[in-house]
Amino acid sequence: MNSRTRLGLSIGLPILLLLAVVGAFLIQQQRNNASSATTSHGSQKLTPMTLALDWTPNTNHTGIYVALQNHWYEDQGIDLKLQPYSSNVSPDVLVSSGKADVGISSTESIVADAAVNQPVVSIAAIMQHNTSALVTLKNSGITRPRDLDGKVYGGFGAPYEGAVVSEILKKDGGQGKFKNVTLDVNAMQALESHRVDFAWVFEGWEVIQAQRQGIQLNVFPITDYGVADYYTPNIITSPNEIKQKSDLLRRFMAATKKGYEYARTHVQESAQDLLAKAPKGTFPDPGLVLASQEYLSPRYADTGRPWGMQDAAAWHGYPAFILNSGGVQDASGKTVKSLNFDAMYTNQFLS
């Protein structure tokens, strides 16, 4: 090897080695940058948040499960955990005591909470109109609510139930007298086994479930018999949460609203999201979920109206009906005659 060749190698090899090292470094940097770009969402610090469910997962909850399945809470910087329903403690108690940030409740429970000075606040109406009804078996011979006088009602143990059901019977010309028992089984099971004569259920779930099982029912929508229309279920939080975590609630509602707005126009997709995200074994009949979703999706909100919005008329109508029926008591057991209905709801987190 001559001197010129040795000189070329002594200069060229180090330069080639240097270029290779620099090139490898630049390639690795590009990979790191790409990796950080795709995992920045995953490494984002999320704020823990707890939502207490009012029952086992169902299509009243679809918008929440859609938002979970599509990571829309994470997009808002929230790590949302769902607290399963327990018969030992209500979502209202968990929320008012600060053990849950938000929960699913009902207008009746919100009124009852205010009466015992443990207030919660509705921050969204999941359903724009009431979809509940009193039901009996078709072969019972009962054809209208006034026929329920003297019959056995299977309820869920709420203090307002008896008074409200009694008013429905009276509005239809009955005396409003019946036997009230608290169920420890599914309402449809209690009806089929003749443990009770009638029950109060949701048309969008239990009535559809009965149809799929071949059970024929008489259905009496409660708003057809003197009960003012009202929102149910509701998403609730506590006054303290509103004071201390308003930004968190605003971000939570942004993702939740997105979920329900999606469910309004994507029936099958949103039903699939609920099926996919709910705990395994929740739905023995997946077809029930789709059938229920077909019923509820157009009912989450009226055409042209944003999901979740609440009006004073609804919050003064039905709550006043409950009070007038004598179905609301304070912590000492005294009947409550008046409450501040305007303090029970807000739209401030929906904008």
C-alpha positions in Angstrom: 0.0 0.0 0.0 1.6 3.3 -1.0 1.7 6.5 1.1 -1.1 8.1 -0.9 -3.4 5.2 -0.2 -2.5 5.1 3.5 -3.1 8.9 3.7 -6.5 8.5 2.1 -7.5 5.8 4.5 -6.2 7.6 7.5 -8.3 10.7 6.7 -11.3 9.0 5.0 -12.1 6.3 7.5 -12.4 8.6 10.5 -14.6 11.0 8.4 -16.8 8.1 7.3 -17.0 6.8 10.9 -17.9 10.3 12.1 -20.6 10.7 9.4 -22.1 7.3 10.4 -22.2 8.2 14.1 -23.8 11.6 13.3 -26.3 10.0 10.9 -27.3 7.4 13.5 -27.7 10.1 16.1 -30.0 12.2 13.8 -32.1 9.1 12.9 -32.5 8.3 16.6 -33.5 11.9 17.4 -36.1 11.7 14.6 -37.5 8.5 16.1 -37.5 10.0 19.6 -39.3 13.1 18.3 -41.9 11.0 16.6 -42.3 8.8 19.7 -42.8 11.8 21.9 -45.4 13.3 19.5 -47.4 10.1 19.6 -47.2 9.6 23.4 -47.5 13.2 24.6 -51.2 12.5 25.2 -50.4 9.4 27.1 -47.8 11.2 29.3 -50.1 14.1 30.0 -50.9 14.4 33.7 -54.6 13.6 34.1 -56.8 14.8 36.9 -58.6 11.9 38.7 -62.4 12.2 38.8 -65.1 9.9 40.0 -68.7 9.4 38.7 -71.1 7.4 40.8 -73.6 5.4 38.8 -77.3 5.1 39.7 -77.7 1.5 38.4 -75.9 -1.1 36.4 -74.7 0.3 33.0 -77.5 1.0 30.6 -78.5 3.2 27.7 -79.2 6.2 30.0 -75.4 6.1 30.4 -74.4 5.7 26.8 -72.9 9.1 26.3 -70.5 8.6 29.2 -69.4 5.3 27.8 -69.0 6.7 24.3 -66.7 9.5 25.7 -64.7 6.9 27.7 -64.3 4.6 24.7 -63.1 7.4 22.5 -60.8 8.9 25.1 -62.6 12.2 25.1 -62.2 12.6 28.9 -58.5 12.1 28.5 -58.5 14.8 25.8 -59.9 17.1 28.5 -57.2 16.1 30.9 -59.5 13.8 33.0 -59.0 10.3 34.3 -62.6 9.4 34.9 -63.4 6.4 37.1 -66.9 5.0 37.3 -68.1 3.9 40.8 -70.5 1.0 40.4 -74.0 1.3 41.8 -74.5 0.0 45.3 -77.8 -0.5 47.1 -76.0 0.5 50.3 -75.3 4.1 49.4 -76.9 6.4 46.8 -75.0 8.4 44.3 -76.5 11.5 45.9 -74.9 10.7 49.3 -71.5 9.9 47.6 -71.6 13.3 45.8 -72.8 15.4 48.7 -70.2 13.9 51.0 -67.4 14.5 48.5 -66.7 10.8 47.9 -67.6 11.2 44.2 -67.2 14.3 42.1 -70.3 13.7 40.0 -73.1 11.2 39.8 -76.3 10.0 38.1 -79.5 10.9 40.0 -83.1 11.8 39.5 -85.2 14.9 39.9 -87.1 13.3 42.8 -83.9 12.5 44.6 -82.5 16.0 44.1 -85.7 17.5 45.6 -85.5 15.0 48.6 -81.8 15.9 49.1 -82.6 19.6 49.4 -85.4 18.8 51.9 -82.9 17.2 54.3 -80.3 19.9 53.8 -77.9 17.7 51.8 -78.2 19.5 48.5 -76.9 18.4 45.2 -77.1 20.3 41.9 -78.2 19.0 38.5 -75.7 20.1 35.9 -77.3 18.3 32.9 -80.5 16.5 31.9 -79.7 13.2 30.4 -83.2 12.8 29.0 -85.1 15.9 27.8 -88.5 14.3 28.6 -89.8 11.7 31.1 -89.9 8.2 29.7 -91.2 6.3 32.7 -94.5 4.6 33.1 -96.6 2.4 35.5 -97.0 -1.1 34.0 -99.1 -4.2 34.6 -99.3 -7.5 32.9 -101.6 -7.5 29.9 -103.7 -10.4 31.3 -104.2 -8.7 34.7 -107.5 -7.2 33.6 -106.2 -3.7 34.6 -106.8 -1.3 31.8 -106.1 2.1 33.4 -104.4 3.6 36.5 -107.6 3.9 38.6 -108.0 0.1 38.4 -104.8 0.0 40.6 -106.7 0.9 43.7 -106.2 -1.9 46.3 -103.5 -3.5 44.2 -99.8 -4.2 45.2 -97.2 -1.8 43.9 -93.6 -2.9 43.6 -91.3 0.0 44.3 -87.7 0.9 45.1 -88.1 2.3 48.5 -88.0 6.1 47.8 -90.0 8.3 50.2 -91.8 10.2 47.4 -93.0 7.1 45.5 -96.2 6.4 47.3 -97.4 10.0 47.2 -96.7 10.4 43.5 -98.3 7.0 42.5 -101.3 7.9 44.6 -101.7 11.2 42.8 -101.6 9.4 39.4 -104.4 7.1 40.5 -106.5 10.0 41.8 -106.0 12.0 38.6 -107.5 9.0 36.7 -110.5 8.9 39.1 -109.3 6.4 41.6 -108.9 6.7 45.4 -105.1 6.4 45.3 -105.0 3.6 47.8 -102.7 0.6 47.3 -100.2 -1.6 49.0 -96.6 -0.4 48.6 -93.8 -3.0 48.9 -90.1 -2.5 48.2 -88.7 -4.9 45.7 -85.5 -6.9 46.1 -85.8 -8.4 42.5 -86.2 -7.0 39.0 -89.6 -5.4 38.4 -90.4 -7.7 35.5 -89.6 -10.8 37.6 -91.9 -9.5 40.4 -94.7 -8.9 37.9 -94.3 -12.3 36.2 -94.3 -14.1 39.5 -97.4 -12.2 40.6 -95.6 -10.8 43.7 -96.8 -7.4 42.7 -99.6 -6.1 40.4 -97.8 -3.0 39.0 -94.4 -1.3 38.9 -92.8 2.0 37.8 -90.3 1.5 35.1 -88.5 3.1 32.1 -90.1 2.6 28.7 -86.7 2.7 27.1 -85.3 -0.3 29.0 -87.7 -2.5 31.0 -90.7 -2.2 28.6 -88.4 -3.0 25.6 -86.9 -5.9 27.6 -90.3 -7.3 28.3 -91.2 -7.0 24.6 -88.1 -9.0 23.6 -89.0 -11.6 26.2 -92.6 -11.9 24.9 -94.1 -10.4 28.0 -97.2 -8.4 27.2 -97.8 -5.3 29.3 -100.2 -2.5 29.8 -98.2 0.7 29.8 -99.4 3.9 31.5 -96.9 6.8 30.8 -97.0 8.9 34.0 -97.1 12.2 32.1 -100.4 11.1 30.6 -102.0 11.1 34.0 -101.5 14.5 35.6 -97.7 14.4 36.3 -95.8 17.4 35.0 -93.0 16.5 32.5 -89.5 16.5 34.0 -85.9 15.6 33.3 -84.6 12.2 34.4 -82.0 10.9 34.9 -79.8 13.9 35.7 -76.0 14.4 36.2 -75.4 15.9 39.6 -72.6 17.4 41.5 -72.3 19.2 44.9 -72.3 22.9 45.6 -68.9 22.5 47.1 -67.6 20.9 43.9 -69.0 23.8 41.9 -67.1 26.3 44.1 -63.8 24.5 44.2 -63.6 22.6 40.8 -65.6 24.6 38.3 -62.9 24.2 35.6 -62.8 20.4 36.1 -66.6 20.3 35.8 -66.5 22.4 32.6 -64.0 20.0 31.1 -66.0 17.0 32.3 -69.2 18.3 30.7 -67.4 19.1 27.4 -66.5 15.4 27.0 -69.8 14.1 28.3 -71.8 16.4 26.0 -69.7 15.3 23.1 -70.6 11.7 24.0 -74.3 12.2 24.1 -74.4 14.4 21.0 -72.6 11.6 19.2 -75.1 9.1 20.5 -78.0 11.2 19.2 -76.9 10.6 15.6 -74.9 7.3 15.8 -77.3 4.7 17.2 -75.4 1.5 16.4 -71.9 2.9 17.0 -72.8 4.3 20.4 -74.5 1.1 21.4 -71.4 -0.8 20.4 -69.3 1.6 22.5 -71.5 0.9 25.5 -71.2 -2.8 24.9 -67.4 -2.6 24.5 -66.7 -0.4 27.5 -69.1 -1.8 30.1 -67.8 -4.7 32.3 -67.8 -8.1 30.7 -71.1 -9.9 31.3 -73.1 -6.7 31.9 -75.5 -7.4 28.9 -76.6 -11.0 28.5 -78.8 -9.7 25.6 -76.8 -7.3 23.4 -79.8 -6.9 21.2 -81.6 -5.2 24.1 -78.9 -2.5 24.1 -79.3 -1.8 20.4 -83.1 -1.8 20.7 -83.0 0.5 23.7 -80.5 2.8 22.0 -82.8 3.1 19.0 -85.5 4.3 21.3 -83.4 6.7 23.4 -81.1 8.3 20.9 -83.8 10.6 19.4 -85.0 11.4 22.9 -81.8 12.6 24.6 -82.8 16.1 23.4 -85.4 17.7 21.2 -84.5 18.5 17.6 -82.5 21.7 17.3 -81.8 21.8 21.1 -78.4 21.1 22.6 -78.1 18.1 24.8 -78.3 18.6 28.6 -80.0 22.0 28.8 -82.6 22.5 31.6 -85.4 25.0 31.9 -87.1 26.6 34.9 -90.5 25.4 33.8 -89.5 21.7 34.3 -87.8 22.5 37.6 -90.8 24.2 39.0 -93.5 21.9 37.6 -92.7 18.4 38.8 -90.9 19.4 42.0 -94.0 21.4 43.0 -96.2 18.4 42.1 -94.1 16.2 44.5 -94.4 18.8 47.3 -98.1 19.3 46.8 -98.6 15.5 47.0 -97.0 15.5 50.4 -94.2 13.2 49.3 -91.2 15.2 50.5 -90.0 15.3 54.2 -87.2 17.0 56.0 -84.7 15.2 58.2 -87.1 15.2 61.2 -89.9 13.6 59.1 -92.0 16.7 58.7 -93.7 17.3 55.4 -91.9 20.0 53.4 -94.2 22.6 51.7 -91.7 24.8 49.8 -88.1 24.7 48.5 -85.8 26.8 46.3 -86.2 25.0 43.0 -83.8 27.3 41.1 -80.9 26.2 43.3 -81.4 22.6 42.2 -80.0 23.0 38.7 -77.6 25.0 36.5 -76.6 25.1 32.8 -73.3 26.9 33.5 -71.1 24.0 32.6 -72.8 23.2 29.3 -71.6 26.3 27.3 
